[in-house]
Amino acid sequence: MDLRFGDSKPTDEEREAVDALLGPPASSWEGAARDGAAAADLRWARGGRAARDRRDLLLPALHAVNDRVGWISEGALHYVCRRLTVPPAEAYGVATFYAMFSVRPRPATVLHLCTDLACTAAGAAGLCTAVEARLGPASGVQVERSPCLGLCERAPAALVVRAGEAAHPASGEEAAQGEGGTGGAAPGAGKGRRWRARRHATAVAAPATPEAAVDAATAPETAPPEPAPALAVPQAGHPALVLLRRVGTTDPASLDDYRARGGYAALRRAFELGPAGVIREVTDSGLLGRGGAAFPTGRKWQATAAQPDHPHHLVCNADESEPGTFKDRVLMEGDPYALVEAMTIAAYATGAHQGHLYLRGEYPRALARLTHAVTQARARGLLGDDVLGRGYAFDIEIRRGAGAYICGEETALFNSIEGYRGEPRSKPPFPVEKGLFGKPTVANNVETLVNVLPILTLGARAYAAIGTPASTGPKLFCVSGSVDRPGVYELPFGATLGELLALAGVRDGLRSVLLGGAAGGFVRPDELDLPLTFEDTRRAGTTLGSGVVMAFDDTVPLPRVLLRIAEFFRDESCGQCVPCRVGTVRQEEALRRIAERTGAAAAGDVALLREVGRAMRDASICGLGQTAWNAVESAIDRLGAYE
């Protein structure tokens, strides 16, 4: 292990940020003051094994520095490496892997402007140009064009992150709301410190105008609060809703309100059934994973529970980064206790006692509300050493991502939690055998887990009666683009694409619909009778994916959409395997050339695209490379793009 540290030193502010997370250093080897007898311990390292066991704190430590200062200096990085006994070269590889971190000096305030599919269709290019003209180098704000921020129902979107001191624990209501940022100086600010006190703050402007984005960036603590999550659910309050029934009708900050509306009835039922009984119910319900792969959830749980190696782990994948996807965000913001309860049930069934909730770094309000929900559940005996007095121990740790689409792949997510670059692992072994920290792990996304609650309260048979025999239960769809009422819709599997778009108010001039996001495929306006099930979309040569339904009318230039998809995959490729690392670049290059050519020259590039696409699909190590060509291929074959 190469532990060559440079001469760069952390500032007092950076040191304080790291120590607030890791505690004070125990020796000079870890960075304590080198004076007197303490300097003698530099001759050897103490506690190296214990420090290496904390490697999983690398990502939180990088967040601590980035949140406080706005970027990660060489001195701060080396200090983190000393504290955790991580080789600086490896830590640098991790810090540069994530889009939300910077290892170069930048202003404390960063304004992220979404340029992905829904926002591009809503005029993101003009927004970026106008904002960049107003916020020059002297503004103290760095403007960054960003991939999807998960705010597609309010496109175009902007997210402001201002570095500074973390807010002190707020009251329950204030923490749960998580609206905007926290302004003003921290208590005791300026006492003997050499830096100007500044509070960490976030703000969202969506739909964003140039004026709103600039105002939010210059004063995030006074930005208008985000609208309630119920506004992202056009069906809110409808009595037929199952998964979304509490969004807009229940106070997301109140555990009592959640329990008064049926909360924790499913967990009590789980304790009555026992772990094997819970798995049997989930299996009999026919629940398939809602993240896109559609793997039977009961089989995954049974395979994990049967593993003799312990401890078992539960991971909730809340890193929904697929362009056009925002359903998990709405669930976490509008009904956070449901996810806490569902994770507890999943852990109980699979023999896990520790849950890890990996949350998108671009979701500050979801982070605040989930943190509050976990804290309240722990205080009320719904998490901890004796859940509901049943002798079962379970707790949840929330881990923030930092802007990496690839971390939605489960093994890349495990590497990210463990403090490594978020690169996918080869399979086998599969996560149910060797997952997080090399132990049996069950990983599900938010929507999949929340479906477990009605399975236990309604019963497997009643749940399976919803939808179709092969795709059971209700499904959440993220509708955006050329519709009058964008948002999250809940329909039973088997409803048609036309029925869904009618609810959302599709506009005249519909040209195409993208199903499944950037990794999905296009369908034509004459295919709106397509039933929205896993089996029917597969037979039709497309995919349901995570539930993205993005409509494009004739005002949206299709070549620009396809080029943005190619840019997205080029940027998000982790670079581990050659087919994806090279193929995504070649795909973007070919699409740029096609935009400038016609005739035989364009036809040659289309043939090249097909060859590159096949290579990526057949030889890439994970789903990113395997699906990077899907949308472009469907646009060429189904929509006649570039003819």
C-alpha positions, 0 to 999 in steps of 0.5 A: 500500500502506497501511503506517500503523503505530500506536504500540503496541509489542510486549512483549519476549516477543512480539518474541522469539517473532517474531525466533526465526522471522524472525531479528533485524530488519535495520533500525529500519524493521523494528523494531530499536532506534532509537538512534544512527545506526540511527535514520537509516534510518527516512527510507526503507525498505530491502529492502521487496521482499525482505520482501514476498517473505516474506509467506508467513511471516505465518501462521507468525509469527502462530502464533509469537506465539499459541503464546508468549503465547496471543493476538495483541496490537496491538503484536505484530501491528504488529511482524510487519507491520513485519518482513514489510512487510504492511499492518496492516489486511491482517494483522488480517484474517488474524489474525481469520480463524482460530478458534485465534487471538485478538486480544483478551486471554485466558488462556494456557491454552485448553480446546477442547471439541468440540461437533460431530456425533459429540461432540454425540451422545456428550453434549458439551452436558453436558460443556461445562456441567459444565466451564464451571461448574468453570473460571470466570474466576479459573481461568486457563483459557478454555473455548471450544466448538469445531467437530470436533477430529478425535477422533470415535472417542473422543467427546466430545473436549477439546483443551488448548493452553497458550501458552509457550516452545517446547520445545528440540529433543527426542530423536528418540523424544520428538519422535516420540511427541508425547504431551501437552505439555512441562512445566517451565521452559525452560533459562535461564528467568528470566535477565534476563527480565520474564516468567515462563517457561512451556513450550508444552504441549498435551493431549488428553482423549478420551473426556473427562469433566468431571474429565479435561478440567479436569485436562488444562487445569490441568496439561497437562504431566502429562495421560495420554498419548493412546492409540496410533493402532492403537486407532483401527483396529479391524482393526489387524494384519489381513493383508488391510489395504493402507493401514493395514497398518503402523498398530499393527505398525510403530514410527512413530518408526523409519525403520529399522522403516518400511524393514524393512516395505517402506518406500521400495520404492515410491520406488525403483520410481518412480525405475526408471519415471521421471516419465512411467512413474509417471503412467502407472501412477497413471492406469492404476490408476484412482485417484480423489481421496479428498477428496470430489471423486473427480477422477482423480489421474493426470489431475491429475498429468499436467496439472501435469507438462505445464505449461511454467511453473516451478517446480511445487509439490506441496501435501498437504492434511492439513487434514481438518476435515469433521466426522466425518473422522479417517482422515488423522490416524490415517495421519499419527500411525501411519505418518508415513513413508508420507506422506513417501515418497508426497509424494516420489513425487508431486513426482518425477512432476510435476516439483516440488522443494518440497512443502508439507504443510498440517496441521490446527492441532488435530493436535499429535501428528501435527505432532510425528510428521511433523516427526520423520519429515521430519527423519529422512528429510532426515538419511538422504538421503531428502529434500534435494538428492540423494534416494536418490542419484538426483540429484533434489532435494525437500524438505517444509515443514510449515505449520500451519493455525489452525482454518478449515474453508474451508482444506480447499478447495485454493485457499483453502489456497493463500491461507492458505500465501501469507499471505492470508485463506483465501478460495477463488479463482475458477476458471479458472485451475485449480491445475494452471495457476496454483496456489500462488504463481501456479505449477502446483500439484498438491494431494492429500489424505493418503489419496490420496497414500498410495494411490500406494505400493501402486499402485507396489509391486503394479502398476496392474493388481493395484491396479485389481483391488481394488474396482469398475471405476469406484472402484478400490482400498481405501477408508478409512471413518471410523465413529463415532456409535451403534456399539460399535467406532468407528474407521477401517476399510479396505474395498475399494470395493463393500462395502455400508454394512451390512457396514461397520456390522456390523464396527463393531457398530451398535447397536439402534434405528438411525434414520439414517446420515450419509454424507460428514459435514456436507457429505454426506447421510443414508440410512435404515436400510432402505438399508444394502445401498447399495454404498460406491462413488462411482458407487453413492452418486451414483446413490442421491442421496447422497455418499461424500465423504471417507468419513464414516459416522456412525450415529445411533440413536433416542436422538439428536434429529435436529433438534438434529443438523441445527441443529448442521450449520447452525451449523457452516456459518454459523460456517465460511463465509468470507463472501466470496460473498453466497449463502453468507454470507447463506444459511448464516445464513438456513438456521440461522434457519429451522431454529431457528424450525422447532424452535419451530413446527408446522403451516403455519408450519413448512411455510413455513420448510421452503419457505424452506429449499429456496429458500435451499438452491438459491441456495447450491448454484447461486451459491456460489463454492466447495463449502462453500456449494454443499453447506451444504444437502445434509444438511438437504435429505436429512433432510427428503426422505429421513427425513421430518424436520419432518413 
